[in-house]
Amino acid sequence: MSTLQRQAVSAPFSAGEGVTRALVPPGACDCHVHVYDDRYPAADGVRLRPPNASVADYRRVQSRIATERAVFVTPSTYGTDNRPMCEALARFGPEARGVAVIDASTDDAMLDALQVAGVRGIRMNLSHGLANSPSELEALCRRVEPYGWHLQLLASPDRLDSLAQPLMHLPIPVVFDHFGRIAPSQAERHPAHRLILRLLDTGRAWVKLSGSYIVSEVGSPGYGDVAALARAYLDAAPERVVWGSDWPHASASAGHQALPDDAQQMDLLSDWVGDSSALKRVLVDNTAVLYGFQLADPIHS
């Protein structure tokens, strides 16, 4: 979708209705999207139960942020039930990939089916998810190593620091979502941030710039304290940073933060990276490597 073709479309779960001012390249991917559907039961004990949010709803968001591809991630709400995510993959089509949640009971047939559906990674939510525990980390990674998948990890900085040794020796790459849950004031100070930078330096890790509104300590409207943290990751490993909207912003819809403006979140990324080639690298080239998309045509000037 070209800049001239974009139209301002009202979308749910967002603080704004305008479109991004960024020159988003063809093939751009939003690498962190959830869907919610009350036809599927929530897992026992979950904290976040947002209202329904469908692929059709997200398509309206895409018209505001100018992306063409998406990565759907099974949220903590559903535990290890990946059916809503897989249904989203089927509805979205070949320009989508998935990140599933599994546990020790997930058999090989299910892993095969997830691979066919478009899954390319597993998520462990050790922050407020109930499906996994740190003791499962290495075993689950070895289960999915033959598929060429990655681990997407969400955990508090203290928990990440406690997992330093196993993280340094995982058989698959690890993707830290939501900036590694590092608050801007913890950058370069907390051992977890130094661990992430060390793993980036070894080539064993990726960082997902998603959920600025979650890690920011100054909050909306500008989330100005997040810029230095984002640029630190971009400087450390520009070829292993991706971006995600975190739509439909489950924690914000639950009242934990102010609801962000999705178009503004894309604008912030454009500001952080600084130029069109760097924006293409984050939104297109890096995502093609991590999720197995075909590379899009270069930006036309």
C-alpha positions as CSV (number, residue, x, y, z in Angstrom):
1,M,0.0,0.0,0.0
2,S,1.5,3.3,-1.1
3,T,1.4,6.5,1.0
4,L,-1.1,8.0,-1.3
5,Q,-3.4,5.0,-1.0
6,R,-3.6,5.1,2.8
7,Q,-6.9,6.2,4.2
8,A,-7.7,7.2,7.8
9,V,-9.8,4.3,9.1
10,S,-11.3,4.2,12.6
11,A,-9.9,1.2,14.4
12,P,-10.7,-0.4,17.8
13,F,-8.2,-0.6,20.6
14,S,-6.2,2.5,19.6
15,A,-6.0,6.0,20.9
16,G,-6.0,7.6,17.5
17,E,-7.5,7.4,14.0
18,G,-4.9,9.1,11.8
19,V,-2.3,7.3,9.6
20,T,1.4,7.1,10.1
21,R,3.6,9.8,8.6
22,A,6.5,7.3,8.1
23,L,7.4,6.2,4.6
24,V,6.7,2.5,5.3
25,P,8.3,0.3,2.7
26,P,6.5,-2.5,0.8
27,G,6.5,-5.8,2.6
28,A,6.7,-4.2,6.0
29,C,5.8,-6.6,8.9
30,D,4.1,-6.0,12.2
31,C,5.8,-8.7,14.3
32,H,3.6,-8.7,17.4
33,V,-0.2,-9.0,17.0
34,H,-2.7,-10.9,19.1
35,V,-6.3,-11.9,18.3
36,Y,-9.0,-12.6,20.9
37,D,-12.2,-14.6,20.3
38,D,-14.6,-15.5,23.1
39,R,-15.6,-18.7,21.2
40,Y,-12.4,-20.0,22.7
41,P,-12.2,-20.4,26.5
42,A,-9.6,-18.5,28.5
43,A,-7.1,-20.5,30.5
44,D,-7.7,-20.8,34.2
45,G,-6.2,-18.0,36.3
46,V,-5.3,-15.6,33.4
47,R,-5.2,-11.9,34.2
48,L,-5.8,-10.4,30.8
49,R,-9.2,-11.0,29.1
50,P,-9.6,-8.3,26.4
51,P,-12.7,-7.9,24.3
52,N,-12.8,-9.7,20.9
53,A,-10.2,-8.5,18.4
54,S,-10.3,-10.1,15.0
55,V,-8.2,-10.2,11.8
56,A,-10.8,-8.0,10.2
57,D,-10.3,-5.5,13.1
58,Y,-6.5,-5.7,12.6
59,R,-6.8,-5.1,8.8
60,R,-8.2,-1.6,9.7
61,V,-5.2,-1.0,11.8
62,Q,-2.9,-2.0,8.9
63,S,-4.5,0.8,6.8
64,R,-3.2,3.2,9.5
65,I,0.3,1.8,9.9
66,A,0.9,0.8,6.3
67,T,2.1,-2.8,7.0
68,E,1.4,-5.7,4.7
69,R,2.6,-8.7,6.8
70,A,1.9,-9.8,10.4
71,V,3.1,-12.2,13.0
72,F,0.3,-13.5,15.2
73,V,1.3,-14.5,18.7
74,T,-0.7,-16.7,21.0
75,P,-1.4,-14.5,24.1
76,S,-1.3,-15.6,27.7
77,T,-5.1,-15.6,27.7
78,Y,-5.3,-18.9,25.9
79,G,-2.5,-20.8,27.6
80,T,-1.4,-23.5,25.1
81,D,-4.5,-23.3,23.0
82,N,-3.2,-22.0,19.7
83,R,-6.4,-22.3,17.8
84,P,-7.3,-18.6,17.7
85,M,-3.8,-17.8,16.5
86,C,-3.9,-20.5,13.8
87,E,-7.3,-19.3,12.7
88,A,-5.9,-15.9,12.3
89,L,-3.1,-17.3,10.1
90,A,-5.6,-19.0,7.9
91,R,-7.7,-15.9,7.6
92,F,-4.8,-13.5,6.9
93,G,-3.1,-15.7,4.3
94,P,0.5,-16.3,3.2
95,E,1.7,-13.0,4.4
96,A,1.3,-14.1,8.0
97,R,3.4,-16.1,10.4
98,G,2.7,-17.4,13.9
99,V,4.3,-17.8,17.3
100,A,2.8,-20.6,19.4
101,V,2.8,-21.6,23.1
102,I,3.5,-25.2,23.8
103,D,4.3,-27.4,26.8
104,A,5.6,-30.8,27.6
105,S,2.3,-32.4,26.5
106,T,2.5,-31.0,22.9
107,D,3.2,-33.9,20.6
108,D,5.1,-34.1,17.3
109,A,1.9,-34.2,15.3
110,M,0.8,-30.9,16.8
111,L,4.3,-29.4,16.1
112,D,4.0,-30.6,12.5
113,A,0.6,-29.1,12.1
114,L,1.8,-25.7,13.6
115,Q,4.7,-25.7,11.1
116,V,2.3,-26.2,8.2
117,A,0.0,-23.5,9.6
118,G,2.8,-20.9,9.5
119,V,4.3,-21.1,13.0
120,R,8.0,-20.2,13.2
121,G,8.6,-19.8,16.9
122,I,7.4,-20.6,20.4
123,R,6.7,-18.1,23.1
124,M,7.4,-18.5,26.8
125,N,5.7,-15.8,28.9
126,L,7.4,-15.9,32.3
127,S,6.0,-12.5,33.3
128,H,2.3,-13.2,33.7
129,G,1.7,-16.3,31.6
130,L,0.7,-19.6,33.3
131,A,1.6,-22.1,30.6
132,N,5.3,-22.5,31.2
133,S,8.0,-22.4,33.9
134,P,11.7,-21.6,33.7
135,S,12.5,-25.3,34.2
136,E,11.0,-26.1,30.8
137,L,13.2,-23.6,28.9
138,E,15.9,-25.9,27.5
139,A,13.6,-28.9,26.9
140,L,11.1,-27.0,24.9
141,C,13.8,-25.3,22.8
142,R,15.2,-28.7,21.9
143,R,11.8,-29.9,20.9
144,V,11.5,-27.2,18.2
145,E,15.1,-27.0,17.1
146,P,14.5,-29.4,14.2
147,Y,11.9,-27.1,12.8
148,G,14.3,-24.1,12.7
149,W,12.1,-22.2,15.1
150,H,13.1,-19.5,17.6
151,L,12.1,-18.8,21.2
152,Q,10.2,-15.6,22.0
153,L,10.7,-14.8,25.6
154,L,8.9,-12.4,27.9
155,A,10.2,-12.1,31.5
156,S,11.0,-9.5,34.1
157,P,14.5,-8.2,34.1
158,D,15.2,-10.1,37.4
159,R,13.9,-13.3,35.9
160,L,16.0,-12.8,32.8
161,D,19.1,-12.3,34.9
162,S,18.4,-15.5,36.8
163,L,18.3,-17.4,33.4
164,A,21.6,-16.0,32.1
165,Q,23.4,-19.3,31.9
166,P,20.8,-21.4,30.1
167,L,20.1,-18.4,27.7
168,M,23.7,-18.3,26.7
169,H,23.5,-22.0,25.7
170,L,20.2,-22.4,24.0
171,P,20.1,-24.5,20.8
172,I,17.9,-21.9,19.0
173,P,17.8,-18.1,18.8
174,V,16.0,-16.1,21.4
175,V,13.8,-13.1,20.6
176,F,13.2,-10.7,23.5
177,D,9.9,-9.1,23.1
178,H,8.8,-5.7,24.5
179,F,12.3,-4.3,24.6
180,G,13.3,-7.2,26.9
181,R,10.9,-5.6,29.5
182,I,13.8,-3.3,30.3
183,A,12.6,0.1,31.7
184,P,14.6,3.0,30.2
185,S,16.1,3.8,33.6
186,Q,17.5,0.3,33.8
187,A,19.4,0.5,30.5
188,E,23.1,-0.3,31.0
189,R,22.4,-0.6,34.7
190,H,20.4,-3.8,35.1
191,P,22.3,-7.1,34.5
192,A,19.4,-8.2,32.3
193,H,20.1,-5.4,29.8
194,R,23.7,-6.2,29.7
195,L,22.8,-9.9,29.2
196,I,20.6,-9.0,26.2
197,L,23.4,-6.8,24.7
198,R,25.9,-9.7,25.2
199,L,23.6,-12.2,23.5
200,L,23.0,-9.7,20.6
201,D,26.8,-9.4,20.2
202,T,27.2,-13.2,19.9
203,G,24.5,-13.4,17.2
204,R,22.2,-15.6,19.4
205,A,19.5,-13.1,20.1
206,W,17.0,-10.7,18.6
207,V,15.0,-7.8,20.1
208,K,11.5,-6.9,19.3
209,L,10.7,-3.2,19.6
210,S,7.1,-3.7,20.8
211,G,5.1,-2.2,23.6
212,S,6.8,1.2,24.1
213,Y,3.8,2.1,26.3
214,I,4.6,-0.9,28.5
215,V,8.2,-0.1,29.3
216,S,8.1,3.7,29.2
217,E,8.3,5.4,32.6
218,V,7.1,8.8,31.3
219,G,4.2,7.4,29.3
220,S,2.1,9.1,26.6
221,P,1.9,11.0,24.5
222,G,5.5,10.9,23.5
223,Y,7.2,8.0,25.3
224,G,10.3,10.0,25.0
225,D,12.4,8.0,27.4
226,V,12.2,4.9,25.1
227,A,14.2,6.4,22.3
228,A,17.6,5.9,23.8
229,L,16.8,2.3,24.7
230,A,15.5,1.5,21.2
231,R,18.6,3.1,19.6
232,A,20.9,1.1,21.9
233,Y,19.4,-2.1,20.5
234,L,19.5,-0.8,16.9
235,D,23.2,0.2,17.3
236,A,24.1,-3.1,18.9
237,A,22.6,-5.4,16.2
238,P,20.7,-3.5,13.5
239,E,20.3,-6.8,11.5
240,R,18.5,-8.5,14.4
241,V,15.9,-6.0,15.5
242,V,12.2,-6.2,14.5
243,W,9.1,-4.1,15.4
244,G,5.6,-5.0,16.6
245,S,2.5,-3.0,17.4
246,D,1.4,-5.3,20.3
247,W,-2.2,-4.7,19.0
248,P,-4.8,-4.8,20.5
249,H,-2.8,-3.7,23.6
250,A,-4.2,-6.1,26.1
251,S,-2.6,-4.6,29.2
252,A,-3.6,-1.1,28.2
253,S,-7.2,-2.2,27.5
254,A,-7.1,-3.6,31.1
255,G,-6.2,-0.2,32.4
256,H,-2.5,-0.8,33.2
257,Q,-1.4,1.9,30.7
258,A,-2.9,4.6,28.5
259,L,-4.1,3.2,25.2
260,P,-1.4,3.9,22.6
261,D,-2.0,5.3,19.1
262,D,-0.8,2.7,16.6
263,A,0.1,5.2,13.9
264,Q,2.2,7.1,16.4
265,Q,4.0,3.9,17.4
266,M,5.1,3.5,13.8
267,D,6.1,7.2,13.7
268,L,8.3,6.6,16.8
269,L,10.1,3.7,15.0
270,S,10.8,5.9,12.0
271,D,12.3,8.5,14.3
272,W,14.5,5.9,16.1
273,V,16.0,4.4,13.0
274,G,16.6,7.7,11.2
275,D,16.4,6.9,7.5
276,S,14.5,4.9,5.0
277,S,17.1,2.1,4.5
278,A,17.2,1.5,8.2
279,L,13.4,1.4,8.4
280,K,13.3,-1.1,5.6
281,R,15.9,-3.3,7.4
282,V,13.8,-3.5,10.5
283,L,10.4,-3.9,8.9
284,V,11.2,-6.0,5.9
285,D,14.7,-7.5,5.7
286,N,15.1,-8.6,9.3
287,T,11.6,-10.0,9.4
288,A,12.2,-12.0,6.2
289,V,15.2,-13.7,7.9
290,L,13.5,-14.4,11.3
291,Y,10.1,-15.5,10.0
292,G,10.9,-16.8,6.5
293,F,9.1,-14.2,4.4
294,Q,10.3,-13.5,0.8
295,L,12.1,-10.3,0.5
296,A,10.1,-7.5,-1.0
297,D,11.3,-5.3,-3.8
298,P,13.6,-2.4,-2.7
299,I,12.1,1.0,-1.9
300,H,11.5,3.0,-5.0
301,S,12.6,6.5,-4.9
